[in-house]
Each structure stands twice: as C-alpha cells, then as structure tokens.
Amino acid sequence: MKNLILFVAIVLGSLSIYATTAVDVEKISIISFQEIYTEVAVDTVPAVVKNALQTAYPSAKLDKAYVNEKKEYKLQISVGDQKATVYSDVNGNWLKI
C-alpha cells in the first residue's frame, strides 16, 4: 500500500513539472520625448507667424511664445476669456501636435 501511494505521488509530481512551463514575455517600452520649448519675447516671433495667427484668429491676443530647436513655435493665445495653445513652424504653417 505504501508503494502504491509513493508511486501515485511520484507520477503526479512528474506531471506537474510539465504543467509549469516558462513563458517568455517580451517587454515593450514606450519612450516619449517631449520637445523642449524655451520662452521668447513676443516681439521676437517672426512676422510670418504673427500674420498667420492674425489670419486664422483675427481677435486673438498673443500672450506668450516659445520656440524649440527646430524653430517651431508654441503660441499661447487668448480670445476673449478663452485660452488656447497653437503650434506653428517658422514659415507660419500650423502644426498638429
């Protein structure tokens, strides 16, 4: 009887070894690079960008301006009591961020 119980324990133990297989999990890392904008004076924004802003938003007031290494401008504007942020390149073309 002891041999039967020992035999069953060995068989069940050996079957459980195959049930625990190693799973390779591939890790995916998402790295987000945020553009670094530095604040510039509103007067230093190119006239082309200011004209594009005036054309697109005639009643908008340019509150703050930022520029990055690619000469892309981040413009914080206000229209009445609403505030918004728009992005433009150096040629006055609007960017989707």
DSSP file (Angstrom, degrees, kcal/mol; ACC not computed):
  #  RESIDUE AA STRUCTURE BP1 BP2  ACC     N-H-->O    O-->H-N    N-H-->O    O-->H-N    TCO  KAPPA ALPHA  PHI   PSI    X-CA   Y-CA   Z-CA
    1    1 A M     >        0   0    0      0, 0.0     4,-2.1     0, 0.0     5,-0.2   0.000 360.0 360.0 360.0 -41.0    0.0    0.0    0.0
    2    2 A K  H  >  +     0   0    0      1,-0.2     4,-2.3     2,-0.2     5,-0.2   0.887 360.0  52.8 -63.1 -37.2    2.9    2.3    0.8
    3    3 A N  H  > S+     0   0    0      2,-0.2     4,-2.3     1,-0.2    -1,-0.2   0.870 107.9  51.1 -65.8 -36.4    4.4    1.6   -2.5
    4    4 A L  H  > S+     0   0    0      2,-0.2     4,-2.5     1,-0.2    -2,-0.2   0.912 111.6  46.3 -66.9 -43.9    1.1    2.5   -4.3
    5    5 A I  H  X S+     0   0    0     -4,-2.1     4,-2.2     2,-0.2    -2,-0.2   0.899 114.2  48.5 -66.3 -40.3    0.8    5.8   -2.5
    6    6 A L  H  X S+     0   0    0     -4,-2.3     4,-2.1     2,-0.2    -2,-0.2   0.896 111.2  50.6 -65.7 -40.3    4.5    6.6   -3.3
    7    7 A F  H  X S+     0   0    0     -4,-2.3     4,-2.4     2,-0.2    -2,-0.2   0.918 111.2  47.7 -63.7 -45.2    4.0    5.6   -6.9
    8    8 A V  H  X S+     0   0    0     -4,-2.5     4,-2.7     1,-0.2     5,-0.3   0.902 111.4  51.3 -63.5 -41.4    1.0    7.9   -7.3
    9    9 A A  H  X S+     0   0    0     -4,-2.2     4,-2.1     1,-0.2    -1,-0.2   0.893 111.3  47.4 -63.3 -40.5    2.8   10.7   -5.6
   10   10 A I  H  X S+     0   0    0     -4,-2.1     4,-2.2     2,-0.2    -2,-0.2   0.914 113.2  48.0 -67.7 -42.7    5.8   10.3   -8.0
   11   11 A V  H  X S+     0   0    0     -4,-2.4     4,-1.8     2,-0.2    -2,-0.2   0.934 114.8  44.8 -64.6 -46.9    3.6   10.2  -11.1
   12   12 A L  H  X S+     0   0    0     -4,-2.7     4,-1.7     1,-0.2    -1,-0.2   0.884 113.1  51.8 -66.1 -37.0    1.5   13.2  -10.1
   13   13 A G  H  X S+     0   0    0     -4,-2.1     4,-0.8    -5,-0.3    -1,-0.2   0.887 109.6  48.9 -65.0 -38.7    4.7   15.1   -9.1
   14   14 A S  H  X S+     0   0    0     -4,-2.2     4,-0.8     1,-0.2     3,-0.2   0.828 109.3  53.0 -72.2 -30.4    6.3   14.4  -12.5
   15   15 A L  H  X S+     0   0    0     -4,-1.8     4,-0.9     1,-0.2     3,-0.4   0.847 103.7  56.5 -70.9 -33.2    3.2   15.5  -14.3
   16   16 A S  H  X S+     0   0    0     -4,-1.7     4,-0.8     1,-0.2    -1,-0.2   0.742  95.6  66.2 -72.4 -20.5    3.1   18.8  -12.5
   17   17 A I  H  < S+     0   0    0     -4,-0.8     3,-0.5    -3,-0.2    -1,-0.2   0.896 103.0  46.5 -64.2 -39.5    6.7   19.5  -13.7
   18   18 A Y  H  < S+     0   0    0     -4,-0.8    -1,-0.2    -3,-0.4    -2,-0.2   0.721 103.6  63.5 -76.0 -21.4    5.4   19.7  -17.3
   19   19 A A  H  < S+     0   0    0     -4,-0.9     2,-1.1     1,-0.2    -1,-0.2   0.750  93.4  65.5 -74.9 -23.2    2.5   21.9  -16.3
   20   20 A T  S  < S+     0   0    0     -4,-0.8     2,-0.3    -3,-0.5    -1,-0.2  -0.685  70.0 165.9-102.7  81.1    4.8   24.7  -15.2
   21   21 A T        -     0   0    0     -2,-1.1     2,-0.3    -3,-0.1    -3,-0.1  -0.695  41.0-107.0 -93.3 148.9    6.5   25.8  -18.4
   22   22 A A        -     0   0    0     -2,-0.3     2,-0.5     1,-0.0    -1,-0.1  -0.544  29.1-149.8 -75.4 136.0    8.4   29.0  -18.6
   23   23 A V        -     0   0    0     -2,-0.3     2,-0.7     2,-0.0    -1,-0.0  -0.935   6.5-141.9-110.4 123.7    6.7   31.8  -20.5
   24   24 A D        -     0   0    0     -2,-0.5     2,-0.6     2,-0.0    -2,-0.0  -0.756  17.8-165.0 -85.4 118.8    8.8   34.3  -22.3
   25   25 A V        -     0   0    0     -2,-0.7     2,-0.6     2,-0.0    -2,-0.0  -0.917  10.4-144.8-107.6 122.5    7.3   37.7  -22.0
   26   26 A E        -     0   0    0     -2,-0.6     2,-0.4     2,-0.0    -2,-0.0  -0.761  15.5-143.3 -88.4 123.0    8.6   40.3  -24.3
   27   27 A K        -     0   0    0     -2,-0.6     2,-0.5     2,-0.0    -1,-0.0  -0.700   9.4-158.2 -90.4 135.2    8.6   43.7  -22.7
   28   28 A I        -     0   0    0     -2,-0.4     2,-0.5     2,-0.0    -2,-0.0  -0.955   4.8-161.5-113.8 125.0    7.8   46.8  -24.7
   29   29 A S        -     0   0    0     -2,-0.5     2,-0.6     2,-0.0    -2,-0.0  -0.905   3.0-157.3-107.7 131.4    9.0   50.1  -23.5
   30   30 A I        -     0   0    0     -2,-0.5     2,-0.6     2,-0.0    -2,-0.0  -0.936   9.4-168.2-108.6 120.4    7.4   53.3  -24.8
   31   31 A I        -     0   0    0     -2,-0.6     2,-0.6     2,-0.0    -2,-0.0  -0.933   4.2-158.8-112.1 124.7    9.7   56.3  -24.5
   32   32 A S        -     0   0    0     -2,-0.6     2,-0.7     2,-0.0    -2,-0.0  -0.894   1.3-157.8-106.0 124.4    8.1   59.6  -25.1
   33   33 A F        -     0   0    0     -2,-0.6     2,-0.5     3,-0.0    -2,-0.0  -0.895   9.5-154.3-101.9 118.4   10.4   62.5  -26.0
   34   34 A Q        -     0   0    0     -2,-0.7     2,-0.1     1,-0.0    -2,-0.0  -0.784  21.7-116.6 -93.4 131.0    8.8   65.8  -25.2
   35   35 A E        -     0   0    0     -2,-0.5     2,-0.7     1,-0.1    -1,-0.0  -0.400  25.9-130.9 -63.6 138.6   10.0   68.7  -27.2
   36   36 A I        -     0   0    0     -2,-0.1     2,-0.4     2,-0.0    33,-0.4  -0.845  25.1-170.0 -97.5 116.6   11.7   71.3  -25.1
   37   37 A Y        -     0   0    0     -2,-0.7     2,-0.4    31,-0.1    31,-0.2  -0.865   7.3-154.3-105.4 138.6   10.5   74.8  -25.8
   38   38 A T  E     -A   67   0A   0     29,-2.8    29,-2.3    -2,-0.4     2,-0.2  -0.922  25.7-110.4-111.9 140.8   12.1   77.9  -24.4
   39   39 A E  E     -A   66   0A   0     -2,-0.4     2,-0.3    27,-0.2    27,-0.3  -0.433  37.4-177.0 -72.0 137.9   10.2   81.1  -23.8
   40   40 A V  E     -A   65   0A   0     25,-2.6    25,-0.7    -2,-0.2     2,-0.1  -0.868  35.6 -87.1-127.0 163.0   11.0   84.0  -26.1
   41   41 A A    >   -     0   0    0     -2,-0.3     3,-1.4     1,-0.1     4,-0.4  -0.430  33.3-124.3 -69.0 145.4    9.7   87.5  -26.2
   42   42 A V  G >  S+     0   0    0      1,-0.3     3,-1.1     2,-0.2    -1,-0.1   0.820 110.4  62.2 -60.9 -30.6    6.5   88.1  -28.2
   43   43 A D  G 3  S+     0   0    0      1,-0.2    -1,-0.3     0, 0.0    -2,-0.0   0.742  95.8  59.8 -67.6 -23.3    8.4   90.7  -30.2
   44   44 A T  G <  S+     0   0    0     -3,-1.4    -1,-0.2     2,-0.1    -2,-0.2   0.521  76.0 110.6 -86.1  -4.8   10.9   88.1  -31.5
   45   45 A V  S <  S-     0   0    0     -3,-1.1     5,-0.1    -4,-0.4    22,-0.0  -0.534  82.2-102.9 -68.8 132.2    8.2   85.9  -33.1
   46   46 A P     >  -     0   0    0      0, 0.0     4,-2.1     0, 0.0     3,-0.4  -0.171  20.9-122.0 -58.1 149.2    8.6   86.2  -36.9
   47   47 A A  H  > S+     0   0    0      1,-0.2     4,-2.8     2,-0.2     5,-0.2   0.834 111.5  60.6 -61.1 -33.6    6.2   88.4  -38.8
   48   48 A V  H  > S+     0   0    0      2,-0.2     4,-2.1     1,-0.2    -1,-0.2   0.911 106.9  45.4 -61.0 -42.2    5.1   85.5  -40.9
   49   49 A V  H  > S+     0   0    0     -3,-0.4     4,-2.2    41,-0.2    -2,-0.2   0.903 113.1  49.8 -68.5 -41.9    3.9   83.6  -37.8
   50   50 A K  H  X S+     0   0    0     -4,-2.1     4,-2.4     2,-0.2    -2,-0.2   0.899 111.0  49.7 -63.9 -40.1    2.2   86.6  -36.4
   51   51 A N  H  X S+     0   0    0     -4,-2.8     4,-2.2     2,-0.2    -2,-0.2   0.896 109.9  50.5 -65.6 -39.8    0.4   87.2  -39.8
   52   52 A A  H  X S+     0   0    0     -4,-2.1     4,-2.4     2,-0.2     5,-0.2   0.889 111.5  49.0 -64.2 -38.5   -0.7   83.6  -39.9
   53   53 A L  H  X S+     0   0    0     -4,-2.2     4,-2.8     2,-0.2     7,-0.2   0.915 111.6  48.4 -65.8 -43.1   -2.1   83.9  -36.4
   54   54 A Q  H  < S+     0   0    0     -4,-2.4    -2,-0.2     1,-0.2    -1,-0.2   0.850 113.3  48.1 -66.6 -34.5   -3.9   87.1  -37.2
   55   55 A T  H  < S+     0   0    0     -4,-2.2    -2,-0.2    -5,-0.2    -1,-0.2   0.917 118.3  38.8 -70.9 -44.1   -5.4   85.5  -40.3
   56   56 A A  H  < S+     0   0    0     -4,-2.4    -2,-0.2     1,-0.3    -3,-0.2   0.873 133.8  21.7 -75.5 -37.8   -6.5   82.3  -38.5
   57   57 A Y    ><  -     0   0    0     -4,-2.8     3,-1.8    -5,-0.2    -1,-0.3  -0.750  68.5-179.9-132.9  83.4   -7.7   84.0  -35.3
   58   58 A P  T 3  S+     0   0    0      0, 0.0    -1,-0.1     0, 0.0    -2,-0.1   0.807  84.1  41.3 -59.8 -32.3   -8.4   87.7  -36.0
   59   59 A S  T 3  S+     0   0    0      2,-0.1    21,-0.4    20,-0.0     2,-0.2   0.264  90.1 119.8-100.1  13.5   -9.4   88.6  -32.5
   60   60 A A    <   -     0   0    0     -3,-1.8     2,-0.5    -7,-0.2    19,-0.2  -0.510  50.9-149.3 -81.9 145.9   -6.7   86.5  -30.8
   61   61 A K  E     - B   0  78A   0     17,-2.5    17,-2.0    -2,-0.2     2,-0.8  -0.963  16.1-130.2-113.4 129.7   -4.1   88.1  -28.5
   62   62 A L  E     + B   0  77A   0     -2,-0.5    15,-0.2    15,-0.2     3,-0.1  -0.703  31.8 171.4 -81.6 111.8   -0.6   86.5  -28.3
   63   63 A D  E     -     0   0A   0     13,-2.5     2,-0.3    -2,-0.8    14,-0.2   0.925  61.6  -0.3 -87.7 -51.9    0.2   86.1  -24.6
   64   64 A K  E     - B   0  76A   0     12,-1.5    12,-2.5   -23,-0.1     2,-0.4  -0.962  59.5-156.2-140.0 154.8    3.4   84.0  -24.6
   65   65 A A  E     -AB  40  75A   0    -25,-0.7   -25,-2.6    -2,-0.3     2,-0.3  -0.993   8.3-176.5-135.4 142.3    5.6   82.5  -27.2
   66   66 A Y  E     -AB  39  74A   0      8,-2.0     8,-2.4    -2,-0.4     2,-0.3  -0.951   5.6-163.0-133.4 152.4    8.0   79.5  -27.0
   67   67 A V  E     -AB  38  73A   0    -29,-2.3   -29,-2.8    -2,-0.3     6,-0.2  -0.984   2.6-156.8-136.8 148.1   10.5   78.1  -29.6
   68   68 A N    >   -     0   0    0      4,-1.5     3,-1.6    -2,-0.3   -31,-0.1  -0.507  43.1 -86.3-112.0-174.1   12.3   74.8  -29.9
   69   69 A E  T 3  S+     0   0    0    -33,-0.4   -32,-0.1     1,-0.3   -34,-0.0   0.765 125.2  58.2 -65.8 -26.0   15.5   73.7  -31.7
   70   70 A K  T 3  S-     0   0    0      2,-0.1    20,-0.3     1,-0.0    -1,-0.3   0.346 117.8-110.7 -85.5   7.3   13.5   73.0  -34.9
   71   71 A K    <   +     0   0    0     -3,-1.6     2,-0.4     1,-0.3    19,-0.4   0.860  68.9 148.5  61.7  38.7   12.3   76.6  -35.0
   72   72 A E        -     0   0    0     17,-0.2    -4,-1.5    18,-0.1     2,-0.4  -0.864  38.7-138.8-100.3 138.3    8.8   75.5  -34.2
   73   73 A Y  E     -BC  67  88A   0     15,-4.0    15,-2.5    -2,-0.4     2,-0.6  -0.817  11.3-158.9-106.7 135.9    6.7   78.0  -32.2
   74   74 A K  E     -BC  66  87A   0     -8,-2.4    -8,-2.0    -2,-0.4     2,-0.5  -0.960  20.7-166.5-107.7 115.8    4.3   77.2  -29.4
   75   75 A L  E     -BC  65  86A   0     11,-3.4    11,-2.6    -2,-0.6     2,-0.7  -0.911  13.9-156.4-113.6 123.8    2.0   80.1  -29.0
   76   76 A Q  E     +BC  64  85A   0    -12,-2.5   -13,-2.5    -2,-0.5   -12,-1.5  -0.877  27.2 175.8 -97.0 118.8   -0.3   80.7  -26.1
   77   77 A I  E     -BC  62  84A   0      7,-2.6     7,-2.5    -2,-0.7     2,-0.4  -0.772  21.4-150.6-121.5 163.4   -3.2   82.9  -27.2
   78   78 A S  E     -BC  61  83A   0    -17,-2.0   -17,-2.5    -2,-0.3     2,-0.5  -1.000   5.5-170.6-136.1 137.5   -6.3   84.2  -25.7
   79   79 A V  E >  S- C   0  82A   0      3,-2.6     3,-2.0    -2,-0.4     2,-0.4  -0.940  71.9 -48.6-124.9 105.1   -9.6   85.0  -27.4
   80   80 A G  T 3  S-     0   0    0     -2,-0.5   -19,-0.1   -21,-0.4     0, 0.0  -0.561 123.6 -22.4  67.0-123.6  -11.9   86.8  -25.0
   81   81 A D  T 3  S+     0   0    0     -2,-0.4     2,-0.3    -3,-0.1    -1,-0.3   0.370 120.0  95.6 -99.3   4.4  -11.8   84.8  -21.8
   82   82 A Q  E <   -C   79   0A   0     -3,-2.0    -3,-2.6     2,-0.0     2,-0.4  -0.754  57.9-157.9 -97.5 142.5  -10.8   81.6  -23.5
   83   83 A K  E     +C   78   0A   0     -2,-0.3     2,-0.3    -5,-0.2    -5,-0.2  -0.905  15.3 169.5-118.2 147.9   -7.1   80.5  -23.7
   84   84 A A  E     -C   77   0A   0     -7,-2.5    -7,-2.6    -2,-0.4     2,-0.4  -0.960  26.6-134.1-149.5 163.7   -5.6   78.1  -26.2
   85   85 A T  E     -C   76   0A   0     -2,-0.3     2,-0.3    -9,-0.2    -9,-0.2  -0.995  24.4-179.7-124.8 128.2   -2.2   76.9  -27.4
   86   86 A V  E     -C   75   0A   0    -11,-2.6   -11,-3.4    -2,-0.4     2,-0.4  -0.887  16.0-140.9-125.5 157.7   -1.3   76.6  -31.1
   87   87 A Y  E     +CD  74  95A   0      8,-0.5     8,-2.4    -2,-0.3     2,-0.3  -0.948  21.4 172.0-123.9 139.1    1.8   75.4  -32.8
   88   88 A S  E     -CD  73  94A   0    -15,-2.5   -15,-4.0    -2,-0.4     6,-0.2  -0.977  25.9-127.6-142.2 152.4    3.4   76.8  -35.9
   89   89 A D    >   -     0   0    0      4,-2.3     3,-1.7    -2,-0.3   -17,-0.2  -0.379  45.9 -90.5 -89.2-179.1    6.6   76.4  -37.9
   90   90 A V  T 3  S+     0   0    0    -19,-0.4   -41,-0.2   -20,-0.3   -42,-0.2   0.697 125.8  57.0 -67.1 -18.9    8.9   79.3  -38.8
   91   91 A N  T 3  S-     0   0    0      2,-0.1    -1,-0.3   -43,-0.1     3,-0.1   0.398 120.4-103.6 -92.9   1.9    7.0   79.7  -42.1
   92   92 A G  S <  S+     0   0    0     -3,-1.7     2,-0.4     1,-0.3    -2,-0.1   0.595  73.0 143.2  87.5  10.9    3.6   80.2  -40.4
   93   93 A N        -     0   0    0      1,-0.1    -4,-2.3   -41,-0.0    -1,-0.3  -0.695  52.8-118.2 -84.1 136.2    2.3   76.7  -41.2
   94   94 A W  E     -D   88   0A   0     -2,-0.4     2,-0.4    -6,-0.2    -6,-0.3  -0.526  26.2-149.1 -77.9 139.6    0.1   75.3  -38.5
   95   95 A L  E     -D   87   0A   0     -8,-2.4     2,-0.6    -2,-0.2    -8,-0.5  -0.848   7.3-136.8-109.0 144.2    1.4   72.1  -36.8
   96   96 A K              0   0    0     -2,-0.4   -10,-0.0     1,-0.1    -8,-0.0  -0.900 360.0 360.0 -99.4 121.8   -0.7   69.3  -35.4
   97   97 A I              0   0    0     -2,-0.6    -1,-0.1   -10,-0.0   -11,-0.0   0.364 360.0 360.0-112.1 360.0    0.7   68.1  -32.1
